[in-house]
Each structure stands twice: as structure tokens, then as C-alpha cells.
């Protein structure tokens, strides 16, 4: 969750308790959560529990970390720095944006996530259970769609603006589980004083992206939140399990939709004498005749606007006709091949402008193809694009993990990456082929470069780009990329290093 906007208020008082200075949330066997006033702890010695708060105070004051301070995780430190650049006041949030009810209902229908709610409710909230837990499901932009949880805890979070229809992005309410997971597309925990807004420090939350099995892109975020005093240890396992359950439900719904389309497609295809196939709106093949249907076709992002003749990767020119829940494709007759042009250097483009979907495109004499690399492979491709002379396994391990000894992990990832790059990836040292012209398209804000990466080299690169010390490589032949111009091969399931050569200003 994370909570933002207004402080919760508790008007109750307790005998023998001194003047209130803050709220403390503690587990209660009957109500699930009890909100009570805390006493000023000036006469208590500092404990380990105060260490994150001291680190937070230093960071918000712009002070350097002192020896012995609590170590702030890199993703939290980067988020804080980003929000300070945006001018967000940690002492109070901006007004929380809430969408109208009609707009909220429309967004709920558009995401397709309503099918996952029954299984999440049944799994996380047993009848009569008062677990101090709040479930929130948001869309990919961190707009909260649904919430579930114990009644009194819900009232507590409602008082600080955490409710359906609220925008819970980092820019709106600071570092929080939903916003961080939505921006980085990775599971994200934010505990107590790791929240950017001080009013959130009584809470802990864990957000996990839900990936759409049809496209591989984030469909939303599932977040579990509770009192920070309860400890965050159980939220991680529950949140990860909840996200996997949601993805399983989405996958089942997708397979059911493919089955329905197949029942329509089979008798339709039987009437054609030539090759044809039917795919769903995401390009997944439902049925094919006279042609080995690929599991999935790369469709243009703007669809085909009613049909016609279009070029389809792996199939060539096809006559495209719309169906109720998909497309009918009939490959055209092959044409005589044009004379081959002299082979030139290959063009390799790494597009990092969309944080949730990096893309690798290769254009060479053998044709054009694209691939969506995993987060780790994207980091490796970025480093190899900057270091054209190559890096050893130990140097890559230092750049990724700050541990030069983790060469086994690096070699295993490079071996998997070579399955897609083939001879473009060379070894001893690891490098991209010298015959390839490499271009890297970065985001407008250098600090948005691979926001989910905590690799030391990537963090240093963001700062160097922002300060104008470096610039990303760009081939003279590179043009603005077209997502529909290449075939997508498939989505993977699955101290700073030496300064890059030839990229300094």
C-alpha cells in the first residue's frame, strides 16, 4: 500500500498515558489492529528499531550517511533521491487524486482483473479471520481498483487516503509498495521509515506486479499492507503467492478464450482450400490449416484497423480479416525473390524508453527481428553496448552485483542470452560483435533508465548521463524505431566499472 495524504486520528485516550506524539499500530486478537497513542521516548536509549528512522532523517535533511548508520537499500535510496528532485515534501503529501466512481468502474472492466478477486479473497481472508492485513489491487499506473481487509484496519487506511480510486504512484504519494512495483515492474517491499512520507512510517507493504500471460506486460499490482509493528516477514510470501494466483487465473481465462475462439475457427478454416490460421487479439494461434501455426504472432501495436493486406513476420504478406474475438490470416502466394543486396553491418538497437517493456531489435542481411529481454539480460546488453571492447566475467559480476566472484551466475546468464544473439555475442572477453552498429534509446529522464535495476554500474550510469558526463551510443543509421517492423522472437519467461569507451562527451 502505502498510504498517503492525511494522518489518521484517534480521539480516544487512555489513563496513565502521557501526551500523544504519534500513532502506534499493534496486533489485536479481536479487532485485527489496535491504534494507540505512543509516549515520547526521550528517556529511552536508542534501539535498532530507531536506526532506519535516523537514516531517513539524515536523507531528508540532505546529510551524508554517517558511519554506523542503517544501510538504506539501493532501490529505496534511488526512490528518495528521485522524489526530492521532484520537490515532494516528506512532511505532507500532495492532495490525493481520486477518480470518479463511473471512471473507476470503467477502468476495472478494462483491466480484466475482476476475475482474480474471488480467489484472492478466498485465499487471504478466511471467514471470521481478523488478520491485520489489507489487500489492494491496482492497475499498471498504480490507480487502486479494489481493496479488501479487516474492517477497523480499513478505516485506519481510509483516514489517510488509501482507498479505491486513489492514485498511489510514487510521484503522488512518495515511496510505497504499489508505486515502486508499478514503476520498476519488480516485487517491492517498503517498510516503516523506508516510506518517503513520514505519515506512512507506521505501515509496511509489499507490492508485486501481476503480469498478463497474453502479452507478458504488467496488468496491475497486488499489494499487501499491515502495521509496521507486526513485522514484514510474512507479507513477502503472501504477496508473491497472491500475484502468482492472480496470474494463474488470468492464464486460465486466456486459455478458455482461446478454446472458444477455436470452436469458431475450426469449421471456418475447413471451408478454405489454402493455408490459413486464426489468432486472438494478442496474436496467440487458436487454429491453423495448411500451415504450421506458430504459438504466437507479433501483431502491430495499432492492430490492423479492419483488415486488408498486411506484412506479417514469419508469414509474409497476408490477407487479414477481423473476427469477433480475433483475426483470420490467409498468406498470399509467394512472389519471386528480389536480387540480394550486398550485406552490410548489422544494426543492433536496445530500446529502454519504456521501463516496463525493454526491446532488443536486430536488423541485418538475414532479416529483422526483435526480442523482449529479461531484466538481467537487459542490464548485460546495456553494459556490453557501452563497453564495445568487452568485459570479463569478473568485471560484469562487479558491475552487476559488486561481487567479482559471482562469475558463475554471469556466465550462466550470458549463455542464455547467446541463444537469442548467436554470433552477435562474442567471448574472451564478452562483447558485442565488432561488425554490429549499436544504438541505445534511453528515457527522457536518465534516472528512469532501468528503474528496477539496483546494479552499481546502472546506478552510476544514471548519474553520469544526468550530469552530461556520458551519452548513450547511437549509430548514424539508427532511425526512430517502429514496433511493427520486426518480428518478436518471444518474451523470456523467466565500485563502478571502468568508464565505457567512446561514450564520454
Secondary structure, DSSP 8 states (H G I E B T S, - for coil): ----SS--------TT------EEEE--TTTS-EEEE----TTS---GGGHHHHHHHHHHTT----TT-----HHHHHHHHHHHHHT--TTS-----B--HHHHHHHHHHHTTHHHHHHHHHHH--TT---S-EEEEE-TT-BEEEEEE-HHHHHHHHTTT-STTBB--HHHH-S-HHHHHHHHSS-EEEEGGGSSSGGGTTEEEEEEEEE-TTTSSEEEEEEEEEEGGG-SHHHHHHHHHHHHHHHHHHHHHHHHHHHHHHHHHHHHHTT-SS-EEEE-TT-BEEEEESS---SB----TT--TT-EEEEETTTEEEEEEEETTEEEEEE--------------EEEEEE-SSTT--EEEEEETTEEEEEE--HHHHHHHHHHHH-TT-B-HHHHHHHHHS-TTTHHHHHHHHHHHHHHHGGGEETTTBEE-TTEEEEEE--SSGGGTTTT---HHHHHHHHHHHTTSB-----TT-----TTSSEEEEE---------TT-B-
